[in-house]
Amino acid sequence: MLVASLNQVEFGYNDIPCLEDANVEIQSGEFVVVTGPNGAAKSTLLKLMLGLIEPWKGSVFLSPKNIEGKKLRVGYVSQQIAAFNSGFPSTILEFVRSGRYASGPWLRKLCSEDDMLTEAALRQVGMWDLRKRKIGELSGGQKQRICIARALAQEPDMLVLDEPTTGMDQDSRFKFYELMHGQVRDHMRTVVMVTHNLAEVAPYLDRMIELERREEGGWKCCTTTSCSGHFVPVG
């Protein structure tokens, strides 16, 4: 099932294109990474895919329903995790637990199942023992983990993660890749992840979207990016 796609998309900033002729398809139940050099508009590609920004040209599709015909749930973790205010009043547990409201009305009373899924998500990212700490006390890497836990607690059909392993050591990164691989294999979730650690994560992947820089130039800096959004087979 097609979950998301970009067709002949063009987008840029300050009248300068950073993505051109972007053609991308994401199928349900895939583990896909987006990779490319710094400045290659990888984060922009994710935002376009999710409808957070509008393309200059072309069309973007995000399925309204999952493979079961229910509303598609998307868990999105951006790069700006470390920007949490040091005075943020919520505890880790409260923050992750709030993700459960995505599965029903905001005013509903959370139940024991919500508590169970919240605990499971925090244990999966290794943050259960710190659940009573305030978010403002955490390091950037720890904030990254609890945002991933909150996304997992939502039981998403698709996880969209922008450099989620930032601040993790190598052992933690490999555990994270295993976790994401399990989400795809055991729960048929779709995972789309931006990363620079392609060699590490490659054994877990189904496909890769590579953003390539234009050779002929014509624009300045790393925003001179041509995104064909093509799929490169892995393995």
C-alpha positions as CSV (number, residue, x, y, z in Angstrom):
1,M,0.0,0.0,0.0
2,L,1.3,3.5,-0.9
3,V,1.6,5.5,2.3
4,A,3.3,8.7,1.0
5,S,4.6,10.1,-2.3
6,L,6.1,13.1,-3.9
7,N,5.6,13.6,-7.7
8,Q,7.8,16.1,-9.6
9,V,8.1,18.3,-6.5
10,E,10.1,21.5,-6.4
11,F,10.7,23.5,-3.3
12,G,13.2,26.0,-1.9
13,Y,13.9,29.0,0.4
14,N,14.3,32.6,-0.5
15,D,13.5,31.9,-4.2
16,I,16.4,29.4,-4.5
17,P,15.3,25.8,-5.2
18,C,16.8,23.1,-2.9
19,L,14.7,20.2,-4.2
20,E,13.9,19.7,-7.9
21,D,12.0,16.9,-9.7
22,A,11.6,15.0,-6.4
23,N,9.8,11.7,-7.0
24,V,9.5,9.5,-3.9
25,E,7.2,6.6,-3.0
26,I,6.9,5.1,0.5
27,Q,5.1,1.8,0.8
28,S,3.6,0.5,4.1
29,G,5.8,-1.9,6.1
30,E,9.1,-0.6,4.8
31,F,12.2,0.6,6.7
32,V,13.6,3.4,4.5
33,V,16.3,5.9,5.1
34,V,16.9,9.3,3.6
35,T,20.6,10.2,3.2
36,G,22.8,12.8,1.5
37,P,25.4,15.4,2.3
38,N,24.9,18.2,4.8
39,G,22.5,20.8,3.4
40,A,20.9,18.3,1.1
41,A,17.3,19.2,2.2
42,K,16.7,15.9,3.9
43,S,14.6,17.5,6.7
44,T,12.8,19.5,4.0
45,L,11.9,16.3,2.2
46,L,10.3,14.9,5.4
47,K,8.3,18.1,6.0
48,L,7.0,18.1,2.4
49,M,6.1,14.4,2.7
50,L,4.0,15.1,5.9
51,G,2.3,18.2,4.5
52,L,4.0,20.6,7.0
53,I,5.2,22.8,4.1
54,E,3.7,23.2,0.6
55,P,5.7,22.5,-2.6
56,W,6.3,25.2,-5.2
57,K,5.5,22.7,-7.9
58,G,4.3,19.1,-8.1
59,S,2.1,17.1,-5.9
60,V,2.4,15.4,-2.4
61,F,0.3,12.5,-1.2
62,L,-0.1,11.3,2.4
63,S,-2.6,8.5,2.7
64,P,-5.5,9.4,5.0
65,K,-6.0,5.7,6.0
66,N,-3.8,2.8,7.0
67,I,-3.9,-0.7,5.5
68,E,-6.8,-1.6,7.8
69,G,-8.9,1.4,6.5
70,K,-8.5,3.3,9.8
71,K,-7.1,6.8,10.1
72,L,-3.4,6.8,9.4
73,R,-1.4,7.6,12.6
74,V,2.0,9.3,12.0
75,G,4.7,9.7,14.7
76,Y,7.1,12.5,13.8
77,V,10.3,13.3,15.6
78,S,12.1,16.4,14.3
79,Q,15.7,17.6,14.8
80,Q,14.8,20.4,17.2
81,I,14.5,18.1,20.2
82,A,17.3,19.7,22.3
83,A,15.4,23.0,22.2
84,F,13.1,21.9,25.0
85,N,13.0,24.8,27.5
86,S,14.9,24.0,30.7
87,G,11.8,25.0,32.6
88,F,9.5,22.6,30.8
89,P,7.3,21.5,33.7
90,S,6.3,18.0,32.6
91,T,7.9,14.8,33.8
92,I,9.1,12.2,31.3
93,L,6.2,9.9,32.2
94,E,3.6,12.7,31.7
95,F,5.1,13.7,28.4
96,V,5.3,10.2,26.9
97,R,1.9,9.3,28.3
98,S,0.3,12.4,26.6
99,G,1.1,10.6,23.3
100,R,-1.7,8.2,24.0
101,Y,-4.3,11.0,23.4
102,A,-3.5,10.5,19.7
103,S,-5.6,7.3,19.8
104,G,-8.8,8.9,21.0
105,P,-10.6,12.1,22.2
106,W,-8.3,14.6,24.0
107,L,-10.7,14.8,27.0
108,R,-10.9,11.1,27.5
109,K,-9.6,9.5,30.7
110,L,-6.5,7.5,30.1
111,C,-6.7,3.8,31.2
112,S,-4.5,0.9,32.2
113,E,-3.8,0.1,28.6
114,D,-2.5,3.6,28.0
115,D,-0.2,3.1,31.1
116,M,1.0,-0.2,29.8
117,L,1.9,1.2,26.3
118,T,3.6,4.2,27.9
119,E,5.7,2.0,30.1
120,A,6.6,-0.3,27.1
121,A,7.6,2.7,25.0
122,L,9.9,4.1,27.7
123,R,11.5,0.7,28.4
124,Q,12.2,0.3,24.7
125,V,14.3,3.5,24.6
126,G,15.9,2.8,28.0
127,M,14.2,5.7,29.9
128,W,11.8,4.0,32.2
129,D,14.0,4.3,35.3
130,L,14.2,8.1,34.7
131,R,10.4,8.5,34.3
132,K,9.9,10.8,37.2
133,R,12.6,13.3,36.1
134,K,11.6,16.7,34.6
135,I,12.2,17.1,30.9
136,G,14.2,20.2,31.4
137,E,16.8,18.3,33.4
138,L,17.6,15.9,30.5
139,S,20.5,16.0,28.0
140,G,19.8,16.4,24.3
141,G,20.2,12.7,23.7
142,Q,17.8,11.8,26.5
143,K,15.2,14.3,25.1
144,Q,15.6,12.6,21.7
145,R,14.8,9.2,23.3
146,I,11.7,10.4,25.1
147,C,10.3,12.0,22.0
148,I,10.9,8.7,20.2
149,A,9.1,7.0,23.1
150,R,6.2,9.4,22.8
151,A,5.9,8.6,19.1
152,L,6.0,4.8,19.8
153,A,3.3,5.2,22.5
154,Q,1.0,6.6,19.8
155,E,1.1,3.2,18.1
156,P,1.8,4.9,14.8
157,D,1.3,3.4,11.3
158,M,4.3,5.4,10.2
159,L,7.3,6.7,12.1
160,V,9.1,9.7,10.5
161,L,12.4,10.4,12.3
162,D,14.9,13.2,11.5
163,E,18.3,12.0,12.6
164,P,17.0,10.2,15.7
165,T,20.4,8.8,16.8
166,T,22.0,12.2,17.4
167,G,23.7,12.1,20.8
168,M,23.6,8.3,21.0
169,D,26.8,6.2,21.4
170,Q,27.4,3.3,19.0
171,D,25.8,0.6,21.2
172,S,22.7,2.7,21.7
173,R,22.5,3.3,17.9
174,F,22.6,-0.4,17.1
175,K,19.9,-1.1,19.7
176,F,17.8,1.7,18.1
177,Y,18.2,0.1,14.7
178,E,17.1,-3.2,16.1
179,L,14.1,-1.5,17.7
180,M,13.1,0.1,14.4
181,H,13.6,-3.1,12.5
182,G,11.3,-4.8,15.0
183,Q,8.6,-2.1,14.5
184,V,8.6,-3.0,10.8
185,R,8.9,-6.7,11.1
186,D,6.6,-7.4,14.1
187,H,4.1,-4.5,13.8
188,M,4.2,-3.8,10.0
189,R,4.9,-0.2,10.7
190,T,6.5,2.1,8.1
191,V,9.8,3.8,9.3
192,V,11.3,6.7,7.4
193,M,14.5,8.0,8.9
194,V,17.1,10.6,8.1
195,T,20.6,9.4,9.0
196,H,24.3,10.0,8.2
197,N,25.2,6.5,9.6
198,L,24.3,4.6,6.5
199,A,26.9,1.9,6.9
200,E,25.6,1.0,10.3
201,V,21.9,0.9,9.5
202,A,22.2,-0.6,6.0
203,P,21.7,-4.3,7.1
204,Y,18.3,-3.4,8.6
205,L,16.9,-1.5,5.6
206,D,14.5,-2.2,2.8
207,R,15.4,0.8,0.7
208,M,17.3,4.1,0.6
209,I,16.4,7.5,-0.8
210,E,19.6,9.4,-1.7
211,L,19.7,13.1,-2.3
212,E,22.4,14.0,-4.7
213,R,24.1,17.4,-5.3
214,R,24.0,18.9,-8.8
215,E,27.2,18.7,-10.7
216,E,26.7,21.7,-13.0
217,G,26.3,24.2,-10.2
218,G,24.3,27.4,-10.9
219,W,23.3,28.0,-7.2
220,K,25.2,28.7,-4.0
221,C,26.2,26.5,-1.1
222,C,24.7,23.0,-0.4
223,T,21.2,24.1,-1.3
224,T,22.2,23.4,-4.9
225,T,20.6,20.0,-4.5
226,S,19.0,17.8,-7.1
227,C,16.5,15.4,-5.5
228,S,15.4,12.7,-7.8
229,G,14.2,10.8,-4.8
230,H,15.1,7.6,-6.5
231,F,15.2,4.3,-4.6
232,V,18.6,2.7,-4.4
233,P,18.5,-1.0,-3.5
234,V,20.3,-2.1,-0.4
235,G,22.1,-5.4,0.1
